[in-house]
Amino acid sequence: MSQQQPISQTLPTGVMLNAYPDSIGGRLSDIVAVLKRPEFKDTFSLFYILPTFFNSDLDRGFSIIDYGLNEELVTPEDLAELHKLNINFKLDLVLNHLSVQSHQFQDLIEHGNESPYKDFFVDWNEFWHEHGTEGPDGTIIPTEEYLQKLFMRKPGLPILKVRFPDGSDRLYWNTFYQDVSYQELEPEDLTEVEGISADDAPAVASLVNQAIAAKTDPAAIDLDGYSEHKDAILGVIERKRQYLGQMDLNARSEQVWSFYEETLKRLRDYGAKIIRLDAFAYLHKVPGEPNFFNRPGTWDYLERLKRIAEANDLIVFPEIHAEYGTGLHEEVASKGFPIYDFFFPGLVIDALERGTNQALLRWIDEIRAKGLQTINMLGCHDGIPLLDLRGKAEAGSFREGLLDEEQIEATMARVTERGGRVKNLYGPDGRKIAYYQINATFFSALGEDEQKLLMARAIQLFMPGIPQIWYLDLFAGKNDYEAADRGGAAGHKEINRTNLSLEDVEAGLKRLVVRDQLKLLQLRNTCPAFRGDFEVHPTEEHHLRISWHNGDSLATLEADLRNSSFHLCVRDGKGDEQRLSFER
């Protein structure tokens, strides 16, 4: 497979909305109703609907139970109405894992070795049995050489211990979230235990339930005068074990590839045109190699997925964050994939704050010179990535970043002063080793300056690639500190996920900053010039002049980065010209 010629994919044109099904109003039907309003006519051609679209249970949709429609939020009628508006979809395929609540994993728990899904997930001990030693609890510990190559997303080995019906424990690979809980016993649960009478059962259940409430390991429960029945009682406790989490799929199994093929067909039938491959870099696993983006195995898997997608008239693209200096974005693009432009949001903030076009133009030049196909954004359901802008030292050389460390630090300082929450990466000793992202609405990141938000939007819409629009940015949403605080340690992302009511939309449409953004979006989505050639004109460092032209159609952005003033000159295919000014 790796010897075959990579297939290149061409992105569609137009503007893309980005939202959860319940981001506005509470159901997808409410978003449909908003998009039918005259103010939104011809605004969007694509819609990235985040994965609470499907049946899921964790991680705001990214722990998929199955790819059926989440009927609490989405109906087939909603999709049909979006199609009538000529809107196609971008949807997620979460490659690496499924929820423990998936029917495949539940069948495994229920039937054990007899389950047809026994090899659907990665059996840890089976994977490592020739490359490690068995520990006292039966877990195979990889040799130190192999263990050091594993990338851990949480402390300890990435495993979930599962009780099979025969009483044995099996270990399955679990890269991301897990939670194991035990349900309280009812006295009736103990009727099968020989030697426990109906009169004794309430007392035994009480002992067990006190220990469960205290989160005591079942094996360590003190059963007082009933210890001779401990094994049988533990069997009852273990049968009531409950799991929550995301279980890694075994891509060595053809059954998993059949699942991918069936799922891609299903997403196509929903109306998808673009499929974002979530968590793809963890999928290919082989002893002795990193479990994150190892080569060439990861590329072999992605090429196989791309060929399945092509057969279903779908475009797939792998999402990955990495420092600019690694050149990974170039590697992905060289394999014929579109890329997410995670560099753009930080570059825009930098350009507007320092009043200089230098870093932004460097990136634009690279997009053009290397023919990169991009999907760009300002805000999104995740954070504003700044790690991505950094350089990288490798093999005795250093590739510069798009911004230097001092400029990144300055950007971080500005946005945190405006209420942003920083997400960092840390080493084993607790020392900060890198920025990961900063969580804020893009409006708040710009100091809640409406003119700067409009300028940022105009620059985005004149960039090459597909502009993806986070619904909250469109309505100039502000940081939601209460939501972030309610989310606890992992709640930083909620600062930029405020659900809007239909009343919020009504109020928003009365704001000039919202109406002006809609005017810009409609121009980008419908003007023929944007389906033509792109040109950056020489200017002073604090100015920006960008044009698109297609036959007699022309659109030009002229901007002053120091004061955020800008105007557009637009000529339609009939020769009529207009100047659009957006100065406050």
Residue pairs with C-beta under 8 A, 6 or more apart in sequence:
1 300
1 303
1 304
2 296
2 299
2 300
2 303
4 303
6 303
6 306
6 334
6 335
6 336
7 303
7 306
7 307
7 310
7 336
8 336
9 306
9 310
9 315
9 316
9 317
9 336
9 337
9 338
9 373
10 315
10 373
11 274
11 315
11 338
11 373
11 375
11 465
11 466
12 45
12 46
12 88
12 273
12 274
12 315
12 466
13 45
13 466
13 530
13 531
14 44
14 45
14 46
14 466
14 525
15 43
15 44
15 45
15 46
15 461
15 466
15 467
15 469
15 521
15 524
15 525
16 44
16 45
16 46
16 47
16 48
16 90
16 375
16 466
16 467
16 468
16 469
17 35
17 43
17 44
17 46
17 47
17 48
17 87
17 468
17 469
17 471
18 47
18 48
18 50
18 377
18 380
18 381
18 468
18 469
18 470
18 471
19 31
19 47
19 48
19 49
19 50
19 470
19 471
20 49
20 50
20 52
20 60
20 61
20 381
20 497
20 499
21 27
21 28
21 31
21 49
21 50
21 52
21 53
21 70
21 73
21 74
22 28
22 52
22 73
22 499
23 31
23 471
23 472
23 497
23 499
23 500
24 30
24 31
24 34
24 471
24 499
24 500
24 501
24 502
24 505
25 31
25 33
25 34
25 500
25 501
25 502
25 505
26 499
27 72
27 73
27 74
27 78
28 49
28 53
28 73
28 74
28 75
28 78
29 75
29 77
29 78
29 81
30 502
32 78
32 81
32 82
32 85
33 502
34 40
34 502
34 505
35 43
35 44
35 82
35 85
35 87
36 81
36 85
37 509
39 509
39 515
39 518
40 518
41 522
42 522
42 525
42 526
43 518
43 521
43 522
43 525
44 85
44 87
44 469
44 521
44 525
45 86
45 87
45 88
45 525
46 87
46 88
46 89
46 90
46 273
46 274
46 466
47 82
47 87
47 88
47 89
47 90
48 89
48 90
48 91
48 274
48 276
48 468
49 74
49 89
49 90
49 91
50 60
50 61
50 92
50 381
51 61
51 62
51 64
51 91
51 92
51 94
51 278
52 60
52 61
52 70
52 73
53 61
53 69
53 70
53 73
53 74
53 91
54 61
54 64
54 65
54 66
54 67
54 68
54 69
54 70
55 64
55 65
55 66
55 67
55 68
55 69
55 70
56 62
56 63
56 64
56 65
56 70
56 99
57 63
57 65
57 99
57 101
57 244
58 99
58 177
58 244
58 245
58 246
59 176
59 177
59 246
60 381
60 493
60 497
61 92
62 92
62 94
62 246
62 278
62 279
63 94
63 97
63 98
63 99
63 176
63 177
63 245
63 246
64 94
64 98
64 99
64 102
65 98
65 99
65 101
65 102
66 102
66 103
67 263
67 266
67 267
69 75
69 76
69 270
79 89
79 270
79 271
82 89
82 271
83 271
88 271
88 272
88 273
88 274
89 270
89 271
89 272
89 273
89 274
90 272
90 273
90 274
90 275
90 276
91 267
91 270
91 272
91 274
91 275
91 276
92 275
92 276
92 278
93 260
93 263
93 264
93 267
93 275
93 276
93 277
93 278
93 316
94 278
94 279
95 249
95 260
95 277
95 278
95 279
95 280
95 283
95 305
96 175
96 176
96 246
96 248
96 249
96 278
96 279
96 280
96 282
96 283
97 175
97 176
97 246
97 247
97 248
97 249
97 279
98 104
98 105
98 246
98 247
98 249
99 105
99 245
99 246
99 247
100 106
100 160
100 178
100 243
100 244
100 245
100 246
100 247
101 244
102 247
104 117
104 120
104 121
105 117
105 120
105 121
105 247
107 115
107 116
107 117
108 115
108 117
108 118
108 120
108 121
108 162
109 162
109 163
109 164
109 243
110 165
111 165
112 118
112 164
112 165
112 166
112 168
112 170
113 164
113 166
116 255
117 255
119 250
119 253
119 255
120 249
120 250
120 253
120 255
120 256
120 259
121 172
121 173
121 247
121 248
121 249
121 250
122 172
122 173
122 248
122 249
122 250
122 285
123 170
123 171
123 172
123 173
123 250
124 139
124 140
124 157
124 159
124 171
124 172
124 173
125 138
125 139
125 140
125 170
125 171
127 173
127 285
127 287
128 140
128 141
128 142
128 146
128 287
129 140
130 287
131 142
131 143
131 146
131 287
131 288
132 140
132 141
132 142
132 143
132 146
133 140
133 141
133 143
134 140
134 141
135 141
138 169
138 171
139 157
139 159
139 171
140 171
141 147
141 157
142 150
142 287
145 288
146 287
146 288
149 288
149 289
149 290
149 291
150 158
150 290
150 291
151 290
151 291
151 292
152 158
153 175
153 176
154 176
154 177
158 173
158 174
158 175
158 248
159 171
159 172
159 173
159 174
160 171
160 172
160 174
160 178
160 180
160 243
160 245
160 247
161 169
161 170
161 171
161 180
162 169
162 170
162 171
162 172
162 243
163 169
163 238
163 239
163 241
164 170
167 235
167 238
172 247
172 248
173 247
173 248
173 285
174 245
174 246
174 247
174 248
175 246
175 248
175 279
175 282
175 291
176 245
176 246
176 279
177 244
177 245
177 246
178 243
178 244
178 245
178 246
179 243
179 244
179 245
180 241
180 242
180 243
180 244
181 241
181 242
181 244
182 212
182 218
182 237
182 240
182 241
182 242
183 212
183 240
183 241
183 242
184 205
184 208
184 209
184 212
184 213
185 204
185 205
185 208
185 209
185 236
185 237
185 240
186 205
187 198
187 201
187 202
187 204
187 205
188 201
189 205
189 236
189 240
190 196
190 201
190 204
190 205
190 233
190 236
191 198
191 201
192 232
192 236
193 229
193 232
193 233
193 236
194 229
194 232
195 228
195 229
195 232
196 204
196 226
196 229
196 233
200 226
204 223
204 226
204 229
204 233
207 221
207 222
207 223
207 224
207 226
208 221
208 223
208 233
208 237
211 218
211 220
211 221
211 222
212 218
212 237
218 234
218 237
218 238
219 234
221 230
221 237
223 229
223 230
223 233
226 233
248 282
248 285
249 256
249 259
249 283
250 256
251 257
251 283
251 284
251 285
251 301
257 304
260 305
260 308
261 308
264 275
264 305
264 308
264 309
264 312
264 314
265 312
267 275
267 314
268 312
268 313
268 314
272 314
273 313
273 314
273 315
274 314
274 315
274 316
274 317
274 375
275 309
275 314
275 315
275 316
275 317
276 316
276 317
276 319
277 302
277 305
277 316
277 317
277 318
277 319
278 319
280 298
280 301
280 302
280 318
280 319
280 320
281 292
281 293
281 298
281 318
281 320
282 291
282 292
283 298
283 301
284 294
284 297
284 298
284 300
284 301
285 291
285 294
286 294
286 297
289 297
293 320
293 328
299 335
302 316
302 318
302 335
302 337
303 335
305 316
306 316
306 336
306 337
309 315
309 316
315 338
316 337
317 337
317 338
317 339
317 340
317 375
318 332
318 337
319 340
320 328
320 332
321 342
321 385
321 387
321 388
321 436
322 328
322 329
322 388
323 387
323 388
323 389
323 390
323 391
323 392
323 401
324 343
324 388
324 389
324 390
324 391
324 392
324 399
324 401
324 402
325 390
325 391
325 392
325 393
325 394
325 398
325 399
325 400
325 401
326 392
326 394
326 399
327 392
327 399
329 339
329 343
329 372
330 370
330 372
332 339
333 339
333 370
333 371
333 372
333 373
337 373
338 373
338 374
338 375
338 465
339 372
339 373
339 374
339 375
340 374
340 375
340 376
340 377
341 367
341 374
341 375
341 376
341 377
341 463
341 465
342 385
342 388
343 363
343 385
343 388
343 389
343 402
344 363
344 374
344 376
344 377
344 378
344 460
344 463
345 377
345 378
345 379
345 384
345 385
345 442
346 384
346 385
346 386
346 388
346 389
346 402
346 403
346 408
346 411
347 359
347 360
347 363
347 389
347 402
347 403
348 360
348 378
348 456
348 459
348 460
349 384
349 411
349 414
349 415
349 445
349 446
349 456
350 356
350 359
350 360
350 403
350 407
350 411
351 357
351 359
351 360
351 459
351 544
351 561
352 446
352 452
352 455
352 456
352 561
352 564
353 410
353 411
353 414
354 407
355 542
355 561
355 562
356 541
356 542
356 561
357 539
357 541
357 542
357 543
357 544
357 561
358 541
359 402
359 403
359 407
360 459
360 544
361 536
361 544
362 402
363 402
364 463
364 464
364 536
365 536
366 372
367 374
367 463
367 464
367 465
368 464
368 534
368 536
372 464
372 465
373 465
374 463
374 464
374 465
374 466
375 465
375 466
375 468
376 460
376 463
376 465
376 466
376 467
376 468
377 460
377 467
377 468
377 469
377 470
378 442
378 456
378 457
378 460
378 469
378 470
378 473
379 441
379 442
379 470
379 472
379 473
379 496
380 468
380 470
381 470
381 493
381 496
381 497
382 437
382 493
383 423
383 436
383 437
383 438
383 439
383 440
383 492
383 493
383 496
384 415
384 420
384 437
384 438
384 439
384 440
384 442
384 445
385 436
385 437
386 408
386 411
386 412
386 435
386 437
386 438
387 425
387 434
387 435
387 436
387 437
389 401
389 402
389 403
389 408
390 401
390 403
390 405
390 408
390 434
391 398
391 399
391 400
391 401
391 404
392 398
392 399
392 401
401 408
403 411
408 435
412 422
412 435
412 438
414 445
414 447
415 438
415 440
415 445
416 422
416 438
418 440
418 444
418 445
418 446
418 447
418 448
418 479
419 440
419 444
419 479
419 481
419 495
420 438
420 439
420 440
420 444
420 445
420 479
420 495
421 438
421 439
421 440
421 484
421 492
421 495
422 435
422 437
422 438
422 439
423 435
423 436
423 437
423 438
423 439
423 492
424 432
424 434
424 435
424 436
425 432
425 433
425 434
425 435
425 436
426 432
426 433
427 433
438 445
439 484
439 492
439 493
439 495
439 496
440 479
440 495
440 496
441 472
441 473
441 477
441 478
441 479
441 480
441 495
441 496
442 453
442 456
442 470
442 473
443 453
443 473
443 476
443 477
443 478
444 478
444 479
446 452
446 453
446 456
448 476
448 478
449 564
450 476
450 512
450 513
450 584
451 564
451 565
451 582
451 583
451 584
452 564
453 473
453 476
453 513
453 517
454 513
454 516
454 517
454 520
454 564
454 566
454 582
455 559
455 561
455 564
455 565
455 566
455 582
457 473
457 517
457 520
457 521
458 520
458 557
458 559
458 566
458 568
458 582
459 544
459 546
459 557
459 559
460 467
461 467
461 520
461 521
461 523
461 524
462 524
462 546
462 548
462 555
462 557
464 534
467 524
469 521
470 496
471 500
472 496
472 497
472 498
472 500
474 514
474 517
474 518
474 521
475 500
475 504
475 505
475 508
475 511
475 514
476 508
476 511
476 513
476 514
477 496
477 498
477 500
479 495
479 496
480 494
480 495
480 496
480 497
480 498
481 495
483 491
483 494
483 495
483 497
483 498
484 491
484 492
484 493
484 494
484 495
485 491
486 494
487 493
487 494
500 508
508 514
509 515
516 582
519 580
520 582
523 555
523 568
523 570
523 580
524 530
527 548
527 553
527 555
527 570
527 572
528 550
528 551
528 553
528 572
528 573
529 548
529 549
529 550
529 553
529 554
529 555
529 570
529 571
530 548
530 550
530 555
531 550
532 548
532 549
532 550
532 551
532 553
533 548
533 549
533 550
534 546
534 547
534 548
535 546
535 547
535 548
535 549
536 545
536 546
537 545
537 546
537 547
539 545
542 560
542 561
542 562
543 558
543 559
543 560
543 561
544 557
544 558
544 559
544 561
545 556
545 557
545 558
545 559
546 556
546 557
547 554
547 555
547 556
547 557
548 554
548 555
548 556
549 555
551 573
552 571
552 572
552 573
552 574
552 575
553 571
553 572
553 573
554 569
554 570
554 571
555 568
555 569
555 570
555 571
556 568
556 569
556 570
557 566
557 568
558 566
558 567
558 568
558 569
559 565
559 566
560 566
565 583
566 582
566 583
567 579
567 580
567 581
567 582
567 583
568 579
568 580
568 582
569 577
569 578
569 579
569 580
570 577
570 578
570 579
570 580
571 577
571 578
